Every structure is written in structure tokens, then in C-alpha cells.
Amino acid sequence: MRRVFGRDEGGARVRALGLDFPNPIGLAAGFDKDAIGYEALGALGFGFVEVGTLTAEPQPGNPMPRLFRLPKDRALINRMGFNNRGSAEAVARLKRPHETIVGVNIGKTKVVPEEEAIGDYVASAGRLGPFADYVVVNVSSPNTPGLRDLQATDKLRPLLGAVREALNEASPARRVPLLVKIAPDLADEDLDALADLALELGLDGIIATNTTIRRDGLRSDASEVERCGAGGLSGPPLRERSLEVLKRLRARIGDRLVLISVGGIETAEQARERIEAGATLVQIYTAFIYEGPGLPSRLAKGIAAK
Ligand SMILES: Cc1cc2nc3c(=O)[nH]c(=O)nc-3n(C[C@H](O)[C@H](O)[C@H](O)COP(=O)(O)O)c2cc1C
């Protein structure tokens, strides 16, 4: 695809996960849920695009309305609930030759009971792994009941072990990098336990963070916030906690894992702050909604300029 803004910003290249990223600014999961637009999104200047969350079975997600703007906070609240056409259908679209680096984020089908969650993730990992530059186990979305409970290490250990095995089987010739995406609402001790587990299991990295279920510190009127109802909050109100989580994880793991920092990043300065605090790569979502298609290349240029 012709480059609209140019994704290679010279000084911004990053070598990580065995891949050569043209720049460290990625599109976070949940925008291209069905792996339809990643090549066009890459042409806007994103250094990589994470598609999904994909689940083993197709599902409609929650009833609408399920996505709300809080303009005073430049924030969003969403309870999409993993609306997607299912991981089997996405395979054909991921097989197409493409230039953009594509991560594939997988989650649990809503109707599948928690005790069968591993099989659901494994089915998607086996299908999608061979076509993914990296795979992310998402255990941090607030909109699938019980999903975030999978972050407890006794649940996460067998889940990640099984997904790792499924990837090795499905892609014997190329080791597919495996990351886990976590919530900002974990207690600090849980973050440490998770970092230790990631090291123990030989994961390749951690993506921090998903949206928060907290609502404190907002500028929007309480009534407006309340009207949105349940869901994950994203954008600037998440920024401070996301940075804090990044710093804590980096301190715990040293330079042993890749850390992708996401949550509230709006400017090149903020992206650079993350990289200086230990992020290997960063991702954005909410700022892309508010700012539009020029943002990824502006951020990448801003990073390269330093
Ligand atoms: C509408 C919407 C849908 C999202 N869907 C997903 C998803 O399917 N899977 C996922 O891992 N994260 C999802 N996220 C979370 C984002 O990937 C990101 O972690 C979060 O929004 C914080 O980044 P931001 O402040 O730059 O938006 C979604 C976020 C939004 C706003």
C-alpha cells in the first residue's frame, strides 16, 4: 500500500521481539477488531497495529449504546464486549501479504464458561499464531464478566503455558512472541507477581495497560459520567497510573522483557516520557479518536526529532 504519511521516521526505528519496527508508535487493540484495516492504518504512520480482541467464536458484543465520549477529559468509556467475527474468519485476512507489523490480541468468548477459558484462547492462538508478528493474551478487559480474574497467577500460569504450547505447535519454524495485556487496576503486589510470572514462563513482554474501571479525578460532570454506565475508561485520566505501572514493571524485570506502554498518551513528549521510563514501544487509541488520522505520523516524527 502507498504510504500516506510514511511510517519510517529514520531515528525512530526500534528492534524488539525479533522485529524491526519503523517507529515505536502502535495502534492499540480494539480499533481494528476483525483485522480488516491494519494495512491502511499502518499507511497512516503507525509503526505497528494490534488487531483484535478476537475470540474463538464470533459474538455481537454488548447492546448499543456501548461507547461514550467525555470531551472535557478527552476520554472515552466503552463496554463494547469483544464484538468480533471470530478468530477463524480473521485468518484469511491476516494471510494476505502486508507491510504493517501486526500483533494479534486474543480473548475469551463471552458464553464460554471460565473453566473452559483455556480451550477458547488455545483455539484462537493455534489459528492465528502462524500469521501474527506477536500474540497478546488479553486478560484485562472489564467488559467480559470474569475475564480480569484470569490475571491471578494461579489462573494465568496454566493459561499462558497452554497458549505458549499452542503457538509452538502451530508455528514450529518461527517462534511467535507472546505477551500478556494487563489492567491498570491491579494492586502493586499483583503487578510484581505478574512480572515474576512473565519471567518464569519465558514470556516475551507485557502490555500495560488496558482501560480502568475507576472514575476518580474526572473533569466531566458526575451526572454525565454516570449516564455512560459501566465500562472501561481510557485517555488522559489513565495516564498517570499507566506510567506508574510501567515504571514498577520495568524496575521489577530489568531489561529482560519488552514492555509496551499504553494509556492516555496524546503527544510525542508523552510518548518519549514512556520510552525514557522503560517502554520498548507505546500504543495509542483514545487520542487517535480525538485527534484523527494525522496523529500517528505526528507522534512518530516527534519521536524521531529528538
Ligand atoms: C472503544 C475501545 C475498544 C477497546 N477494545 C479493546 C480490545 O478489544 N482489546 C484490548 O485489549 N483493549 C481494548 N481497548 C483498550 C485499548 O487498547 C487501550 O489499552 C486503552 O484504551 C488505553 O489506551 P488509550 O488511553 O490510548 O486509549 C479498547 C479501548 C477503547 C477505547
The ligand as an SDF file (V2000), in Angstrom:
LIG
                    3D

 31 33  0  0  0  0  0  0  0  0999 V2000
  -13.5390    1.6230   22.1350 C   0  0  0  0  0  0  0  0  0  0  0  0
  -12.3920    0.8430   22.7230 C   0  0  0  0  0  0  0  0  0  0  0  0
  -12.3130   -0.5200   22.4820 C   0  0  0  0  0  0  0  0  0  0  0  0
  -11.2510   -1.2580   23.0180 C   0  0  0  0  0  0  0  0  0  0  0  0
  -11.1800   -2.5900   22.7550 N   0  0  0  0  0  0  0  0  0  0  0  0
  -10.1240   -3.3070   23.2190 C   0  0  0  0  0  0  0  0  0  0  0  0
   -9.9910   -4.6730   22.8890 C   0  0  0  0  0  0  0  0  0  0  0  0
  -10.8000   -5.2560   22.1620 O   0  0  0  0  0  0  0  0  0  0  0  0
   -8.9240   -5.3470   23.4070 N   0  0  0  0  0  0  0  0  0  0  0  0
   -7.9770   -4.7430   24.1930 C   0  0  0  0  0  0  0  0  0  0  0  0
   -7.0220   -5.3970   24.6130 O   0  0  0  0  0  0  0  0  0  0  0  0
   -8.0730   -3.4250   24.5040 N   0  0  0  0  0  0  0  0  0  0  0  0
   -9.1140   -2.7130   24.0300 C   0  0  0  0  0  0  0  0  0  0  0  0
   -9.2080   -1.3750   24.3270 N   0  0  0  0  0  0  0  0  0  0  0  0
   -8.1790   -0.7530   25.2050 C   0  0  0  0  0  0  0  0  0  0  0  0
   -7.0770   -0.0550   24.4110 C   0  0  0  0  0  0  0  0  0  0  0  0
   -6.3810   -0.9900   23.6100 O   0  0  0  0  0  0  0  0  0  0  0  0
   -6.0920    0.6510   25.3710 C   0  0  0  0  0  0  0  0  0  0  0  0
   -5.4480   -0.3290   26.1790 O   0  0  0  0  0  0  0  0  0  0  0  0
   -6.7630    1.6730   26.2800 C   0  0  0  0  0  0  0  0  0  0  0  0
   -7.7840    2.3650   25.5910 O   0  0  0  0  0  0  0  0  0  0  0  0
   -5.7940    2.6850   26.8620 C   0  0  0  0  0  0  0  0  0  0  0  0
   -5.1630    3.4460   25.8570 O   0  0  0  0  0  0  0  0  0  0  0  0
   -5.6600    4.9460   25.4240 P   0  0  0  0  0  0  0  0  0  0  0  0
   -5.7630    5.7550   26.6850 O   0  0  0  0  0  0  0  0  0  0  0  0
   -4.5940    5.4470   24.4750 O   0  0  0  0  0  0  0  0  0  0  0  0
   -6.9700    4.7650   24.7650 O   0  0  0  0  0  0  0  0  0  0  0  0
  -10.2610   -0.6160   23.8080 C   0  0  0  0  0  0  0  0  0  0  0  0
  -10.3540    0.7560   24.0430 C   0  0  0  0  0  0  0  0  0  0  0  0
  -11.4020    1.5030   23.5000 C   0  0  0  0  0  0  0  0  0  0  0  0
  -11.4600    2.9730   23.7580 C   0  0  0  0  0  0  0  0  0  0  0  0
  1  2  1  0
  2  3  1  0
  2 30  2  0
  3  4  2  0
  4  5  1  0
  4 28  1  0
  5  6  2  0
  6  7  1  0
  6 13  1  0
  7  8  2  0
  7  9  1  0
  9 10  1  0
 10 11  2  0
 10 12  1  0
 12 13  2  0
 13 14  1  0
 14 15  1  0
 14 28  1  0
 15 16  1  0
 16 17  1  0
 16 18  1  0
 18 19  1  0
 18 20  1  0
 20 21  1  0
 20 22  1  0
 22 23  1  0
 23 24  1  0
 24 25  2  0
 24 26  1  0
 24 27  1  0
 28 29  2  0
 29 30  1  0
 30 31  1  0
M  END
$$$$
